[in-house]
Amino acid sequence: MNTSRQGMVEVPDEGPTGPRAFRRGALTRSRSAGRSARGLDYAVVDVETTGLDPDRGARVCEIAVVRMRGDGTVTRELNTLVNPGRPVTGQEFHSIGPGDVIGAPQAADLVGVLAELFSGAVVVGHHLDFEGAFLAAEFVPAGLPADLPGLCTLRTLRSQVDLNRYALPRASHALSGHWPSGQHTALGDARACAQLLAELLHNAPGELRYVGPEPERLADGATEPAATGPGETVRLKPRTPVVSGLRLSAVREGPARPPATWPRRWRPLEFDPGLCGGRFGEAEREQAAHDARRRAATRNLLAASAALTGTLASTAAARLLLRRLR
């Protein structure tokens, strides 16, 4: 894993040798780093899949995107089942059967509308590495731009907040008192992740700053599903209705509920998000805490050195002035 340091946060530049769907950014409380996270747009994505590993043939069978602003306002939603082109398995998790995906679009059909939703936004997921692996395997080869700016709320929570468990439903309940609805549906989980991000930005002890790849405007995509032929458009097949049955281009003002006030569980020293992946057990947490203490000590040493240098310079200047006055 290669890393590039921006401010005081290490932003991992990782992925397989092939095209990556996302390059991961991070949120930090460092006032000298990046730009205000509340001033950005976000596209929260979630997928349900036929298995856990696209390299072993697993494919997306449902996808959802919630487009939102940094103040928590949700502006657009997309939800559709996806025909994986192979047997649908994993029903014990997502309850999607073979008959449900009949007539649903395939991954390649959705590239245009996804590019339009991701344009100018940081793409967000809870365990974004999972979504990224499937988008890189199916959607990037079909034309979705690669290396989009990404933000993982799982790594972000681990780096900023002290919890026992960080799974999306457990973290949401521990911090807001609400269990997310629609678990193991793509839109239900995307909405829960969007709510969590809105509350993260709302509750932070000080301004959160985004460091990482900057959002860019992508090539113009269709505001309606992409055309497949003369006079034809892709027909979405949503499992979960979008808000009030509105079309994708419609605006939904405000989050699902006002951001809750979180208990005071913010870490005194934020962890490096690059150390907050994997299972994140006790050993991993202690390693991240040790790294945070080391970086804080280095910063304090540099600050003390700079102060001493300034004091010595001021003293030397005062002595020189005194000699001249004599």
RARA-V670143 format. One record per backbone hydrogen bond with DSSP energy under -0.5 kcal/mol. CO is the residue of the C=O (numbers start at 1). NH is the residue of the N-H. E is the energy in kcal/mol with one decimal. If there is no record, write none. Layout:
# RARA-V670143
((CO NH E) (CO NH E))
This chain:
# RARA-V670143
((2 13 -3.0) (4 11 -1.9) (6 9 -1.8) (9 6 -2.2) (9 11 -0.6) (10 12 -0.7) (11 4 -1.5) (12 14 -0.6) (13 2 -1.0) (20 147 -3.2) (21 148 -2.5) (23 150 -2.3) (26 211 -2.5) (28 209 -3.4) (30 33 -1.3) (35 210 -3.5) (36 39 -0.9) (37 40 -1.3) (40 70 -1.3) (41 122 -2.3) (42 44 -0.5) (42 68 -2.9) (43 45 -0.5) (43 124 -2.3) (44 66 -2.6) (46 64 -2.2) (48 61 -3.0) (48 62 -1.5) (53 56 -1.6) (53 58 -1.8) (54 57 -1.5) (59 50 -2.6) (61 82 -2.3) (62 48 -2.3) (63 80 -2.1) (64 46 -2.0) (65 67 -0.5) (65 78 -2.4) (66 44 -3.0) (67 75 -2.5) (67 76 -1.4) (68 42 -3.1) (69 72 -2.1) (73 69 -2.6) (76 67 -2.5) (78 65 -2.0) (80 63 -2.4) (82 84 -0.7) (87 89 -0.6) (90 93 -2.3) (90 94 -1.9) (91 95 -1.8) (95 97 -0.6) (97 100 -1.0) (97 101 -0.8) (98 101 -0.6) (99 102 -0.8) (101 104 -2.0) (105 83 -2.6) (106 109 -0.9) (106 110 -0.7) (107 110 -1.5) (108 111 -0.9) (110 114 -2.3) (111 115 -2.5) (112 116 -1.7) (113 117 -1.9) (114 118 -2.5) (115 119 -1.2) (118 121 -1.9) (121 123 -0.6) (122 43 -2.2) (123 151 -2.4) (124 45 -3.0) (125 127 -1.0) (125 128 -0.8) (125 153 -1.8) (125 154 -0.5) (127 130 -1.6) (127 131 -0.9) (128 132 -3.1) (129 133 -1.9) (130 134 -1.5) (131 135 -2.7) (132 136 -2.4) (133 137 -1.4) (134 138 -2.2) (134 139 -0.5) (135 139 -1.0) (135 140 -2.7) (139 144 -2.4) (140 143 -1.7) (148 23 -2.7) (149 123 -2.8) (150 25 -3.9) (151 125 -1.7) (151 153 -0.6) (152 156 -2.1) (153 157 -2.7) (154 158 -2.2) (155 159 -2.0) (156 160 -1.6) (157 161 -3.2) (159 271 -2.4) (160 267 -3.1) (161 163 -0.8) (167 171 -3.2) (168 172 -2.3) (169 173 -2.1) (170 174 -2.6) (171 175 -2.0) (172 176 -2.5) (172 177 -0.6) (172 178 -0.7) (173 177 -1.6) (182 185 -1.4) (185 189 -2.5) (186 190 -2.2) (187 191 -2.6) (188 192 -2.0) (189 193 -2.3) (190 194 -2.3) (191 195 -2.4) (192 196 -2.2) (193 197 -2.4) (194 198 -2.4) (195 199 -2.3) (196 200 -2.3) (197 201 -2.4) (198 202 -1.8) (199 203 -2.4) (200 204 -1.0) (204 206 -2.1) (208 37 -2.3) (209 28 -2.4) (210 35 -1.9) (211 26 -2.6) (216 120 -2.7) (226 234 -1.6) (229 232 -2.5) (232 228 -0.8) (232 229 -0.7) (234 236 -0.7) (237 81 -2.8) (239 241 -0.5) (242 245 -2.4) (243 246 -2.4) (247 250 -1.9) (251 253 -0.6) (260 262 -0.6) (263 265 -1.8) (265 162 -3.0) (271 273 -0.5) (272 275 -2.3) (273 276 -1.8) (277 280 -0.6) (281 285 -2.5) (282 286 -2.3) (283 287 -2.0) (284 288 -2.3) (285 289 -2.6) (286 290 -2.6) (287 291 -2.3) (288 292 -2.2) (289 293 -2.4) (290 294 -2.3) (291 295 -2.6) (292 296 -2.2) (293 297 -2.4) (294 298 -2.2) (295 299 -2.4) (296 300 -2.5) (297 301 -2.3) (298 302 -2.5) (299 303 -2.5) (300 304 -2.5) (301 305 -2.5) (302 306 -2.5) (303 307 -2.3) (304 308 -2.5) (305 309 -2.6) (306 310 -2.3) (307 311 -2.3) (308 312 -2.8) (309 313 -2.5) (310 314 -2.4) (311 315 -2.6) (312 316 -2.6) (313 317 -2.3) (314 318 -2.3) (315 319 -2.3) (316 320 -2.2) (317 321 -2.3) (318 322 -2.3) (319 323 -2.3) (320 324 -2.0) (321 325 -2.1) (322 326 -1.5))
